[in-house]
Amino acid sequence: MVEIRLKNSKSRKIEVLQPIIPGKVSMYLCGPTVYDRAHMGNARSAVVFDQLFRLLRHVYGAENVTFVRNFTDVDDKINARAAEEGREISDLTAETAQWYLDDTRALGVLDPNHMPRATGYIAEMIAFIEDLIARDFAYARDGHVLFRVRRFDDYGALSGRSVDDMIAGARVEVAPYKEDPMDFVLWKPSTDDIPGWESPWGRGRPGWHIECSAMAHALLGESFDIHGGGADLMFPHHENEVAQSCAAGHGFANIWMHNEMLQVEGRKMSKSLGNFFTVRELLEKGIPGEVIRFVMLSTHYGKPMDWTEKKRAEAEKTLRKWYGLAEAGDAVPEAVVTALADDLNTHQALAVMHKLNGADLGAALSLMGLWSGTVPDWAQGGDAADLSAYATRLSEAREAAMQSKDFAAVDALKSALTAAGVEVRMSKEGVDLVPGPDFDAAKLEGL
């Protein structure tokens, strides 16, 4: 079996994936808080861990991989958006969760095995919190329940910070119900106008961090193999997940993986800079999902990814070329799998694919989530079949030129095709014409 090596954020080392249950792999990914469209940062995390999911399925078999990605559907941002729009919270979260699925599926992201919603696991969260109180790692006060951070000796091990440094550099809420400024909320009271559930501490709702611990435990057990998420979640979200889960006696995740953030034309993506955009906005501009995915996979997940117009154009051009060369196939070339098994090196996998064609290329494209076996409509660049007559003409002109040694007609035809946005590929095997991203059939009229 292929040996998969992954960078463990907790140990800061590359480690061999050794499943807790031999031959079976379990993975949890922190999913979106559903109150708006998925932005490109959300999408990168979805694509990165979808690619890992695809690799795990390829190596271990689909039936031996369990992937959980949650929806956070109880949150103060959701409450505020619903109030702003005058909508029922359940309607808002149902709509935006479906938006997320529509947009990520357009990027070739497979549905995980489980997609739990936080509101479906409130009972498990309450039981989890009760256990922490019984172990003296949590306390109830004024309708709140909080986790005692300083009682957990390993707090800060994941993010590599000390508690005192965190207090000095973080915005921590100083509240009268807290024993310590760093203690974080597990449960909080709800007013009548926002969602709430009955609990031993009164009507309320869960804090953000307890959600993932409870859902991971319910669906994957006390310990599982991989936990993923964006680097921005390492602290405090993932740090708090580790603390509360381990304090409750669970082993939790063996390997932590974090994808780095997104940039746009070399700058951090933000609304204040005017370079913030959603996946849906790109799709509606006519940028294909395969192209967006290709650009994301062209940078290693552990490095910041820069979305640029140049990369988009190059990705589209490359995919058009590959779709013209690929054939359906199941046997993925070893070099592609080896690259992915080396800490999910998608950049190297794509580099290998430039040397492939036929069934080898088709199988690799499928593993990379870039091809379903048929050329997508956008990649036709018009009707690619229309170019077959020009390919025949160019082939005949070249054959005649080989005899006469006069290549003027060949060069003129090649120039006209290139000017129309056609990539001309000539080899001993023949002539291939591939419509590029700027293909304009009108320019061939009268040729």
C-alpha positions as CSV (number, residue, x, y, z in Angstrom):
1,M,0.0,0.0,0.0
2,V,1.2,3.5,-0.8
3,E,2.7,5.3,2.3
4,I,1.0,8.6,2.8
5,R,3.1,11.3,4.7
6,L,1.4,14.4,6.1
7,K,2.6,17.5,7.9
8,N,1.2,17.4,11.5
9,S,0.6,20.9,12.7
10,K,0.9,19.8,16.3
11,S,4.3,18.1,16.0
12,R,5.5,20.5,13.3
13,K,6.8,17.3,11.5
14,I,6.1,15.2,8.5
15,E,4.5,12.0,9.8
16,V,3.5,8.7,8.2
17,L,-0.2,8.2,8.3
18,Q,-0.8,5.2,10.4
19,P,-4.6,4.7,10.8
20,I,-5.9,3.9,14.3
21,I,-7.8,1.1,12.7
22,P,-5.5,-0.6,10.2
23,G,-6.8,-0.2,6.7
24,K,-9.5,2.4,7.6
25,V,-9.1,6.2,7.8
26,S,-11.2,8.8,9.6
27,M,-11.1,12.5,9.0
28,Y,-12.9,15.6,10.3
29,L,-13.0,19.0,8.7
30,C,-14.3,22.2,10.2
31,G,-17.0,23.4,7.8
32,P,-18.7,26.7,7.3
33,T,-20.9,28.9,9.5
34,V,-23.9,29.2,7.2
35,Y,-25.1,32.7,6.9
36,D,-23.7,33.8,3.5
37,R,-22.1,32.7,0.3
38,A,-18.8,30.7,0.5
39,H,-15.9,33.0,-0.2
40,M,-12.6,31.8,-1.8
41,G,-11.0,31.2,1.6
42,N,-13.8,28.8,2.5
43,A,-13.4,27.2,-0.9
44,R,-9.7,26.6,-0.6
45,S,-10.2,24.5,2.6
46,A,-13.0,22.5,0.9
47,V,-10.9,21.8,-2.2
48,V,-7.7,20.9,-0.2
49,F,-9.4,18.4,2.0
50,D,-11.5,17.1,-0.8
51,Q,-8.2,16.3,-2.6
52,L,-7.0,14.5,0.5
53,F,-10.3,12.6,0.7
54,R,-9.9,11.5,-3.0
55,L,-6.3,10.3,-2.3
56,L,-7.4,8.4,0.8
57,R,-10.2,6.8,-1.2
58,H,-7.8,5.9,-4.0
59,V,-5.3,4.3,-1.6
60,Y,-7.6,2.6,1.0
61,G,-10.8,2.2,-1.0
62,A,-13.9,4.4,-0.7
63,E,-15.6,2.0,1.7
64,N,-12.7,2.4,4.1
65,V,-12.6,6.2,4.4
66,T,-15.0,8.2,6.7
67,F,-15.0,11.9,6.2
68,V,-17.0,14.3,8.3
69,R,-17.5,18.0,7.5
70,N,-19.9,20.0,9.6
71,F,-22.2,22.9,9.2
72,T,-22.3,25.4,12.1
73,D,-26.0,26.5,12.0
74,V,-26.2,28.1,15.5
75,D,-24.1,31.2,15.8
76,D,-24.5,34.9,16.7
77,K,-23.6,35.9,13.1
78,I,-26.5,33.8,11.9
79,N,-28.8,35.3,14.4
80,A,-27.8,38.9,13.4
81,R,-28.2,38.2,9.7
82,A,-31.6,36.6,10.1
83,A,-32.8,39.6,12.2
84,E,-31.4,42.0,9.6
85,E,-33.3,40.3,6.8
86,G,-36.4,39.6,8.9
87,R,-36.2,35.9,8.2
88,E,-36.6,32.7,10.1
89,I,-33.1,31.4,11.2
90,S,-33.9,27.9,10.0
91,D,-34.7,29.3,6.5
92,L,-31.5,31.3,6.3
93,T,-29.3,28.4,7.4
94,A,-31.1,25.9,5.0
95,E,-30.6,28.3,2.1
96,T,-27.0,29.1,2.8
97,A,-26.0,25.5,3.5
98,Q,-27.4,24.6,0.1
99,W,-25.5,27.5,-1.5
100,Y,-22.3,26.1,0.0
101,L,-23.0,22.7,-1.4
102,D,-23.9,24.0,-4.8
103,D,-20.7,26.2,-5.0
104,T,-18.3,23.6,-3.7
105,R,-19.8,20.8,-5.9
106,A,-19.1,23.2,-8.9
107,L,-15.5,23.0,-7.8
108,G,-15.5,19.2,-8.0
109,V,-15.8,18.8,-4.2
110,L,-17.3,15.4,-3.3
111,D,-19.9,15.3,-0.5
112,P,-18.3,13.9,2.7
113,N,-19.7,10.7,4.2
114,H,-21.4,12.8,7.0
115,M,-22.4,16.5,7.0
116,P,-23.8,17.1,10.5
117,R,-25.5,20.3,11.5
118,A,-24.7,21.6,15.0
119,T,-28.4,21.9,15.9
120,G,-28.8,18.2,15.4
121,Y,-26.2,17.4,18.2
122,I,-27.3,19.7,21.1
123,A,-28.0,16.7,23.4
124,E,-24.5,15.4,22.7
125,M,-23.0,18.8,23.5
126,I,-24.9,19.1,26.8
127,A,-23.7,15.6,27.8
128,F,-20.2,16.5,26.8
129,I,-20.3,19.7,28.9
130,E,-21.8,17.8,31.9
131,D,-18.8,15.4,31.8
132,L,-16.3,18.3,31.8
133,I,-18.0,19.8,34.8
134,A,-17.9,16.4,36.6
135,R,-14.1,16.3,35.8
136,D,-13.7,19.8,37.2
137,F,-12.5,21.1,33.9
138,A,-15.6,23.3,33.5
139,Y,-17.9,25.4,35.8
140,A,-21.3,26.9,35.6
141,R,-22.0,30.5,36.5
142,D,-24.8,33.0,35.7
143,G,-26.3,30.7,33.0
144,H,-22.9,30.2,31.4
145,V,-20.6,27.2,31.4
146,L,-16.9,27.9,30.9
147,F,-13.8,25.7,30.4
148,R,-11.0,26.2,32.9
149,V,-8.1,26.8,30.5
150,R,-5.3,26.8,33.2
151,R,-6.4,23.4,34.5
152,F,-5.5,21.8,31.2
153,D,-1.7,21.6,31.3
154,D,-1.2,21.2,27.5
155,Y,-3.2,24.2,26.5
156,G,-1.3,26.0,23.8
157,A,0.6,23.0,22.5
158,L,-1.2,23.0,19.1
159,S,-0.6,26.7,18.4
160,G,2.7,26.9,20.2
161,R,1.8,29.6,22.6
162,S,1.8,30.0,26.4
163,V,-1.4,31.0,28.1
164,D,0.2,34.2,29.4
165,D,1.4,35.2,25.9
166,M,-2.1,34.6,24.6
167,I,-3.6,36.9,27.2
168,A,-1.1,39.6,26.4
169,G,-1.7,39.4,22.6
170,A,-5.3,38.4,22.4
171,R,-8.6,40.2,22.7
172,V,-10.1,38.2,25.6
173,E,-13.5,39.0,27.1
174,V,-13.3,40.0,30.7
175,A,-16.6,39.1,32.2
176,P,-17.9,38.8,35.8
177,Y,-18.8,35.2,35.3
178,K,-15.3,34.2,34.3
179,E,-12.8,32.8,36.9
180,D,-9.9,33.6,34.5
181,P,-9.9,35.9,31.4
182,M,-8.7,32.9,29.2
183,D,-11.6,30.6,30.1
184,F,-13.9,30.1,27.1
185,V,-17.6,29.5,26.8
186,L,-19.1,26.1,26.4
187,W,-22.7,27.2,26.9
188,K,-24.4,30.6,27.1
189,P,-27.9,31.8,27.9
190,S,-30.4,32.7,25.1
191,T,-33.0,35.4,25.1
192,D,-36.5,34.7,23.9
193,D,-35.8,36.1,20.4
194,I,-32.9,33.8,19.5
195,P,-32.5,30.0,19.4
196,G,-32.2,28.2,22.7
197,W,-32.4,24.7,24.2
198,E,-33.3,23.6,27.7
199,S,-30.2,22.5,29.7
200,P,-29.2,22.0,33.3
201,W,-28.0,25.6,33.3
202,G,-31.2,27.1,31.8
203,R,-32.3,27.8,28.3
204,G,-29.3,28.6,26.2
205,R,-27.1,27.6,23.2
206,P,-23.7,26.1,22.8
207,G,-20.5,28.0,22.3
208,W,-18.7,27.6,19.0
209,H,-15.9,25.3,20.1
210,I,-17.9,22.5,21.7
211,E,-19.8,21.8,18.5
212,C,-16.9,20.2,16.6
213,S,-15.7,18.2,19.6
214,A,-19.2,16.7,20.2
215,M,-19.9,16.0,16.5
216,A,-16.5,14.4,15.9
217,H,-16.9,12.2,19.0
218,A,-20.4,11.2,18.0
219,L,-19.5,10.3,14.4
220,L,-15.8,9.2,14.6
221,G,-15.3,8.0,18.2
222,E,-12.9,9.0,20.9
223,S,-9.9,9.2,18.6
224,F,-9.6,9.6,14.8
225,D,-6.9,10.0,12.3
226,I,-7.0,13.5,10.7
227,H,-8.5,16.9,11.6
228,G,-8.3,19.6,9.0
229,G,-9.1,23.3,8.7
230,G,-7.8,26.7,7.7
231,A,-4.8,28.1,9.5
232,D,-6.9,30.9,10.9
233,L,-8.8,28.3,13.0
234,M,-5.7,26.9,14.8
235,F,-6.3,29.4,17.6
236,P,-8.6,29.6,19.4
237,H,-11.0,27.1,17.8
238,H,-8.7,24.1,17.3
239,E,-6.8,24.8,20.4
240,N,-10.0,24.8,22.4
241,E,-11.2,21.6,20.7
242,V,-8.1,19.8,21.8
243,A,-8.4,21.1,25.3
244,Q,-12.0,20.1,25.9
245,S,-11.8,16.8,24.1
246,C,-8.7,15.6,25.9
247,A,-10.0,16.9,29.2
248,A,-13.0,14.7,28.6
249,G,-10.8,11.7,28.3
250,H,-10.8,11.5,24.5
251,G,-7.7,11.0,22.4
252,F,-9.1,13.2,19.6
253,A,-7.1,13.7,16.4
254,N,-3.7,12.1,15.7
255,I,-2.7,14.4,12.8
256,W,-3.7,18.1,12.5
257,M,-3.5,19.7,9.1
258,H,-4.0,23.4,8.3
259,N,-4.2,25.0,4.9
260,E,-2.8,28.5,4.5
261,M,-4.8,31.5,3.5
262,L,-5.7,33.1,0.2
263,Q,-4.4,36.2,-1.4
264,V,-5.6,38.1,-4.5
265,E,-2.9,39.5,-6.8
266,G,-0.4,39.4,-4.0
267,R,-2.6,41.1,-1.3
268,K,-4.6,39.6,1.5
269,M,-8.3,39.1,0.5
270,S,-10.5,41.5,2.4
271,K,-13.6,43.6,1.9
272,S,-11.7,46.8,2.9
273,L,-9.3,46.3,-0.1
274,G,-12.2,45.6,-2.5
275,N,-10.7,42.2,-3.5
276,F,-13.1,40.0,-1.6
277,F,-15.2,37.7,-3.7
278,T,-17.2,34.6,-3.5
279,V,-17.1,31.4,-5.4
280,R,-20.5,32.2,-6.9
281,E,-19.3,35.5,-8.2
282,L,-16.5,33.8,-10.1
283,L,-18.8,31.2,-11.5
284,E,-21.3,33.8,-12.7
285,K,-18.5,35.6,-14.5
286,G,-18.0,32.5,-16.5
287,I,-14.9,31.1,-14.8
288,P,-15.4,27.3,-14.8
289,G,-15.2,25.4,-11.5
290,E,-12.5,23.2,-12.9
291,V,-10.3,26.3,-13.5
292,I,-10.9,27.6,-10.0
293,R,-9.9,24.2,-8.6
294,F,-6.8,23.9,-10.8
295,V,-5.6,27.3,-9.6
296,M,-6.1,26.3,-6.0
297,L,-4.3,23.0,-6.4
298,S,-1.4,24.6,-8.2
299,T,-0.1,25.9,-4.9
300,H,0.8,23.5,-2.0
301,Y,-1.8,23.7,0.7
302,G,0.8,24.7,3.3
303,K,1.6,27.9,1.5
304,P,-0.4,31.1,0.9
305,M,-2.3,30.8,-2.4
306,D,-2.3,33.8,-4.7
307,W,-5.3,34.1,-7.0
308,T,-4.3,36.1,-10.1
309,E,-5.8,36.6,-13.5
310,K,-2.6,35.3,-15.1
311,K,-3.0,32.0,-13.2
312,R,-6.6,31.8,-14.2
313,A,-5.8,32.2,-17.9
314,E,-3.0,29.7,-17.7
315,A,-5.2,27.1,-15.9
316,E,-7.9,27.4,-18.5
317,K,-5.4,27.0,-21.3
318,T,-3.8,24.0,-19.7
319,L,-7.1,22.3,-19.0
320,R,-8.3,22.8,-22.6
321,K,-5.1,21.2,-23.8
322,W,-5.4,18.3,-21.4
323,Y,-9.1,17.6,-22.2
324,G,-8.0,17.4,-25.9
325,L,-5.4,14.7,-25.0
326,A,-7.2,12.7,-22.2
327,E,-9.0,9.5,-22.5
328,A,-11.0,7.7,-19.9
329,G,-8.8,5.5,-17.6
330,D,-8.7,4.0,-14.2
331,A,-5.0,3.3,-13.6
332,V,-3.5,6.5,-12.1
333,P,0.2,6.8,-12.9
334,E,2.4,6.0,-9.9
335,A,4.2,9.4,-10.1
336,V,1.0,11.3,-9.6
337,V,0.0,9.2,-6.6
338,T,3.5,9.5,-5.2
339,A,3.4,13.3,-5.4
340,L,0.0,13.4,-3.6
341,A,1.2,11.0,-0.9
342,D,4.1,13.3,-0.2
343,D,2.2,15.7,2.1
344,L,-0.5,16.3,-0.6
345,N,1.9,17.9,-3.1
346,T,-0.7,18.9,-5.6
347,H,1.7,21.3,-7.3
348,Q,4.1,18.3,-8.1
349,A,1.2,16.1,-9.2
350,L,0.1,18.8,-11.8
351,A,3.7,19.1,-12.9
352,V,3.8,15.3,-13.6
353,M,0.6,15.5,-15.5
354,H,2.1,17.8,-18.2
355,K,4.0,14.7,-19.4
356,L,0.9,12.5,-19.7
357,N,-1.7,11.8,-22.3
358,G,-4.4,9.3,-23.1
359,A,-5.8,7.1,-20.4
360,D,-3.0,8.0,-18.0
361,L,-3.9,11.7,-18.2
362,G,-7.6,10.9,-17.9
363,A,-7.1,8.8,-14.8
364,A,-4.9,11.5,-13.2
365,L,-7.4,14.3,-14.0
366,S,-10.2,12.2,-12.4
367,L,-8.1,11.7,-9.2
368,M,-7.5,15.5,-9.1
369,G,-11.2,16.2,-9.3
370,L,-10.7,18.0,-12.7
371,W,-12.5,15.6,-15.0
372,S,-15.6,13.5,-15.0
373,G,-14.7,11.6,-18.2
374,T,-16.3,13.9,-20.7
375,V,-15.0,17.3,-21.9
376,P,-17.0,20.0,-20.2
377,D,-19.0,22.4,-22.5
378,W,-16.8,25.4,-21.6
379,A,-13.7,23.6,-22.8
380,Q,-15.1,23.1,-26.3
381,G,-14.2,26.7,-27.1
382,G,-17.0,26.7,-29.6
383,D,-17.3,23.5,-31.6
384,A,-13.9,21.7,-31.5
385,A,-15.2,19.4,-34.3
386,D,-15.2,22.4,-36.6
387,L,-11.4,22.4,-36.5
388,S,-11.0,18.9,-37.8
389,A,-11.2,20.1,-41.4
390,Y,-8.5,22.7,-40.7
391,A,-6.4,19.9,-39.1
392,T,-6.7,17.8,-42.3
393,R,-5.8,20.8,-44.5
394,L,-2.8,21.6,-42.4
395,S,-1.7,18.0,-42.4
396,E,-2.0,17.8,-46.2
397,A,-0.2,21.1,-46.6
398,R,2.7,19.9,-44.4
399,E,2.9,16.6,-46.4
400,A,3.1,18.6,-49.7
401,A,5.7,20.9,-48.2
402,M,7.9,18.0,-47.2
403,Q,8.1,17.2,-50.9
404,S,8.5,20.7,-52.3
405,K,10.5,22.2,-49.4
406,D,8.2,25.2,-49.6
407,F,6.6,25.7,-46.2
408,A,4.9,29.1,-47.0
409,A,1.4,27.6,-47.2
410,V,1.9,25.7,-43.9
411,D,3.2,28.8,-42.1
412,A,0.3,30.9,-43.4
413,L,-2.3,28.4,-42.2
414,K,-0.6,28.0,-38.8
415,S,-0.5,31.8,-38.4
416,A,-4.2,32.2,-39.2
417,L,-5.1,29.4,-36.8
418,T,-3.0,30.9,-34.0
419,A,-4.5,34.4,-34.6
420,A,-7.9,32.8,-34.2
421,G,-6.9,31.5,-30.8
422,V,-6.1,27.9,-31.8
423,E,-3.2,26.0,-30.3
424,V,-1.4,24.2,-33.1
425,R,0.4,20.9,-32.2
426,M,2.3,19.2,-34.9
427,S,4.2,15.9,-34.4
428,K,5.1,12.8,-36.2
429,E,1.8,11.3,-35.3
430,G,-0.2,14.1,-37.0
431,V,-1.7,17.5,-36.4
432,D,-3.8,18.4,-33.3
433,L,-5.8,21.7,-33.1
434,V,-7.0,22.7,-29.7
435,P,-9.2,25.8,-29.2
436,G,-7.7,28.1,-26.6
437,P,-9.4,30.4,-24.1
438,D,-9.5,33.2,-26.8
439,F,-10.7,31.0,-29.6
440,D,-12.8,33.0,-32.1
441,A,-14.3,30.9,-34.9
442,A,-15.3,34.0,-36.8
443,K,-11.6,34.7,-37.5
444,L,-11.4,31.5,-39.5
445,E,-14.2,32.5,-41.9
446,G,-12.9,32.7,-45.4
447,L,-9.7,30.9,-44.6
